[in-house]
Amino acid sequence: MSSFLTHTPTSEIDEIYGRLQRTYKSGRLLNIEYRRQQLYQLARLAQENAATIEKALQADLGKPPFEAAGEALRIIESSLDAAAHLHQWAAPERPSLAGPQSTWDASINSVPKGVVLVISPWNSPFTLTFNPLIGAIAAGCSAGIKPSEHTPTCASLMAQLVPKYLDPEAYIVVNGAVEETNALLTHRWDHIFFTGSGKVGKIIATAAAQLLTPVTLELGGKSPVIVAEDCTDVDLAAKRILWGKTSNAGQVCVTADHVFVVRSIAPVFYEALLRIYKTFWPSSALQDQSWSLLDRTRGTVIAGGDGDGVRKIAPTIVTGVKTDDALMEEEIFGPILPILEVQSVGEAISHIAQQPAPLVIYAFTESEDIKRKLFAETRSGAIVFNDVYSQLRIQEIPFGGFGESGYGTYFGKASFDAFSHKRSFVNIPSSAESSFASRYRPFTEEAYDALKAKIGQHKITDEKSLES
Ligand code: NAD
């Protein structure tokens, strides 16, 4: 296993793109059994190499074995889920047609978009590369795969394992950084699936627009958590929030970026957080210099705050943070939890509603009124109550951002749909000719009158529905 990343020579990228095109055009990816076999192979890749994947994640990111094993498990589960449902997802939909169209043959067919590109970030390198790839395989696309250069051990391992387990003519890893990505972007892909920062997302979407390439952007942002005054189990809320904030060292797109706690329960919440903190880390994890954002905050560090001055930082809780604090400037993407006190949930909602739409809004509350108000008065990719992250465990609901946190979705069938084009098929029988009689020239008064009569025939009854 090497931590040195061999960049794919840019001179090879044209050939790789050509190979992916040829494979797609060969038609073999249209075969559903071929796709299922590739999905099983991807599950095997993750299962048989789980220990090596764990070591690579440890080498690049210092991931604890428990979290690293989770990456391999998610790939296995998602691949098997796609293989199990593929026939059902790929089946044409036959809408029932009304009136004269009822005899027509019409269907909606999921066809592969074609040759696609998956670009992934460093924070969960295997999951965020292979989960979109599962959608591409399931949909019948060939794919270029561009992992992050910031996790070189993981990216090297992917380049080694992908051709060993998957069809090497259909799924090809291209390693490198900006130069290699730019070389990839000179080609016309049929879809680009990008996961990463908003800054780079704009570069990708701009390049794609030149070639009218559709894009999925899975971006980040500052996902807030609200702890409402009616929160019945503050200990549990504190435990779940602290777990979420420190999983993967807070380097998760859906992490709890910061907390709004209603002032009346703030002291109880802080006390619970500190108690839980001591159970998670019985002795001090790190002791060294502090980190630049923490130097600039005007809040109070009540736990953690230590780091090695280079890459590591202890899980840190900061209270007394105001909305104009350094910690509120951009996505934190680390294990620092700023807490802002608010007079009411309404005050938190007003602040959130003025910010760019986050990937998720979390709230700890049992109140149906608060849930309804939050849902109605804010915008985000998702809204989750009484836990953090658990939405990631549901394959059946699409995952994705909104506004500044991105567009397009994936997970489960949504992954298949992201890489599929819904192609309409319509066949009009010659027996339909009698219903077309009036459409041909010369137009007659009689046909015109019949058409006008139809306009008047529709009963539009919205007054009633508005009253009720
Ligand atoms: P990044 O945007 O810096 O990099 C992502 C990819 O883009 C990498 O493969 C990188 O090589 C490439 N890239 C970087 N600069 C480029 C450029 N100038 N031109 C072309 N390509 C370029 O993101 P990152 O730092 O690796 O990841 C962290 C970000 O990703 C955070 O903002 C996080 O919230 C977000 N994220 C989102 C999700 C999600 O599902 N929505 C998941 C994980 C991470």
Residues whose N, C-alpha, C, O or C-beta is under 5 A from the ligand:
A	BS01	NAD	I119 S120 P121 W122 K146 P147 S148 E149 G176 A177 V178 T181 T195 G196 S197 V200 I203 E218 L219 G220 G221 C253
